[in-house]
Amino acid sequence: MTKEKSIKIAKIILPILIIAIISVIWFVKNKPEDNLDIAVQTSDVTASNGDSVDKDDSVIPTEEVVKGDDVADDNVIENSEPENNDSIQKPESTDNTTNVPKETDNILKNEEKANNSEVSTIAEKVEKATEMPKSIENPVATKKPEVLNADFALAASVIDLEKLKSYGLPILIDFGADSCVPCKQMAPVLKKLNADLQGKVIIKFVDVWKYKNAVGNFPVEVIPTQFFFDKNGKPYVPSDPDKMQMNMYSSKDTNEHVYTSHQGGMTEAQILAVFAEMGVKQ
C-alpha cells in the first residue's frame, strides 16, 4: 500500500473514530446511575499528516453526584470545561440522538472539505492521465524517408550518360577498380564529395574489372580515369588544360569536342577546382 493510499484511508477513518468516541462519552454521561463517578480517558489521535494531536490526559468528567458523611448538603460538583480547545465538550442534549459538539463539527467539516478536495485533485489527475495525447488524437502523417535516386548513388555498374545529363548538373565519372592503389586513394575523396555535394553535382564510380561493358565508348586507357561534363551536358572545357592535366577528345567525323578526361588519381582540391570552373558553389 502506498503512502498516498494510507493517508487517504486515515482521513476517512479519523472522522468515524471521533464520532464513535463522542457517542460512547455521551452514552456514559447520560446513563441513569446514581453515585457513579465516570472518567473517560482519551488517547492520542494521529492526524492524517502523521503529526500527533495530544488530547487532554485528564478525564473528561460528567456531573459527579457526591454523597457521604463528610458532605452536608449532598452538593452536586461539576468540573469546569477542559482548557484544551481540541478536547471534546460535554453534550448538552439528553435525548436519544447524538449531538456533535460545535468544535468537533468544524473538525468534521474541515476533514470533509479536505477529503473532497483530495478526491477532486485525484480525479483531475486521473482525467489528465487518461486523456489521449494530441499527437495520438490527431496523428500526423510520418514523413517517409527519402530514397536516394540510384542515379545519384556513387557506385554504378552501367552508365546511362543521356539520363545523367538530363538532371542539368555537372557530372564526374570515374573509371577505376577497387583493388588498384590510386583508385583506393581516391575512393574516400569520391565518397566525401558525393555526400557533400548531393544535389549540386553527380559523381559516379565504375569498377571496370567487375563491369567491363560499362566503359562503352569512353576512351579509357588507364585507371583511374575521370570524365567531366558541365550542367548543359557538354564536355568540360578547362581554362588551362595543360596545367590541370586534362585530355580533350574530338570526333573524327565532325571534329566535335566529345570528352574531357583526366588520367590518374585526383585530390579533393583538384576535383573541387574543376567543379568551381563549372559554376558549382561550395
C-alpha positions, -999 to +999 in steps of 0.1 A: +000+000+000+014+033-010+018+063+014-009+083-005-034+055-001-026+052+036-032+089+041-065+087+023-077+058+044-066+076+076-086+106+067-117+085+061-114+065+094-105+095+116-140+112+115-157+079+121-134+072+151-141+107+166-179+102+162-177+068+179-158+082+209-183+110+213-212+085+212-196+064+239-189+095+261-225+107+257-239+073+265-218+070+297-226+106+308-263+101+304-265+066+320-291+068+348-270+055+377-266+074+409-234+078+429-213+068+398-181+086+391-173+083+354-140+092+338-132+086+303-096+089+293-088+100+258-060+086+238-036+104+214-051+107+179-028+105+150-037+132+124-037+124+087-005+141+081+013+119+106+016+145+135+004+135+169-026+155+183-024+153+221-057+152+238-060+163+274-047+134+296-071+144+323-106+128+325-135+145+308-160+142+337-197+143+337-216+156+367-204+139+398-230+133+425-212+132+458-228+118+489-213+109+522-210+116+558-184+144+552-207+162+528-236+180+544-257+192+516-253+164+490-238+190+467-235+182+430-200+190+419-194+198+383-159+201+369-151+231+347-147+226+310-112+215+299-089+243+287-077+224+257-096+237+227-091+203+210-108+184+238-144+171+234-171+191+251-199+176+271-231+171+251-259+194+261-287+172+249-301+142+269-323+127+242-316+096+222-297+115+194-260+121+194-253+158+192-219+166+177-202+194+195-196+226+175-158+223+176-160+186+166-185+195+139-160+221+125-133+194+125-155+170+106-164+197+081-128+206+076-119+169+072-148+165+047-136+195+027-101+181+027-113+147+015-134+163-012-105+185-023-082+154-024-108+133-043-112+162-067-075+165-072-071+128-077-100+128-102-083+156-122-050+137-122-068+105-134-086+126-161-053+141-173-035+107-172-063+091-192-066+120-216-055+110-251-023+129-262-029+152-290-002+135-310-023+103-309-057+120-312-046+139-343-018+118-357+005+135-381+015+115-412+050+103-407+073+116-434+087+087-453+125+087-455+137+099-488+151+071-510+183+081-528+179+082-565+201+054-580+214+079-604+229+099-575+245+069-559+283+067-561+287+031-573+274+022-607+275-009-629+264+009-660+265+045-672+234+060-689+251+092-699+220+108-715+199+102-684+226+117-662+228+148-684+190+152-681+194+163-645+212+195-655+241+191-631+279+189-636+290+152-639+321+133-628+325+097-639+355+078-625+365+045-641+387+026-618+388-006-597+385-015-560+419-031-560+442-006-577+463+016-555+455+051-569+418+040-571+419+031-534+434+065-526+407+083-545+378+062-530+374+082-498+376+115-517+349+105-541+327+093-512+331+125-493+324+148-523+294+127-533+279+133-498+289+169-495+277+179-530+245+160-532+220+179-554+248+201-568+268+175-589+266+139-600+296+117-591+298+081-604+324+053-598+326+022-620+348-008-613+359-017-648+373-051-636+338-061-624+318-043-651+339-042-683+310-034-705+302-002-685+331+015-702+312+016-735+326+043-759+346+061-732+383+063-742+396+046-711+433+037-715+444+036-678+427+035-644+417+056-628+404+079-655+379+107-648+355+123-673+338+156-667+306+172-682+291+206-674+255+212-664+245+215-700+257+180-708+287+193-728+323+181-722+341+203-696+364+229-712+392+236-687+407+271-685+442+256-687+442+220-700+479+215-696+481+228-660+451+208-650+464+177-669+432+174-689+428+155-722+403+166-747+388+143-773+370+152-805+350+132-830+370+122-861+340+126-883+327+160-871+357+172-850+332+179-823+345+180-787+330+149-771+351+141-740+374+158-714+393+134-692+420+132-665+442+101-662+455+091-628+444+099-593+430+133-583+429+151-549+399+167-534+413+201-541+418+193-578+383+179-582+367+210-564+387+233-587+371+216-617+337+219-603+343+255-594+351+263-630+318+247-639+300+271-616+295+248-585+294+268-553+307+251-521 
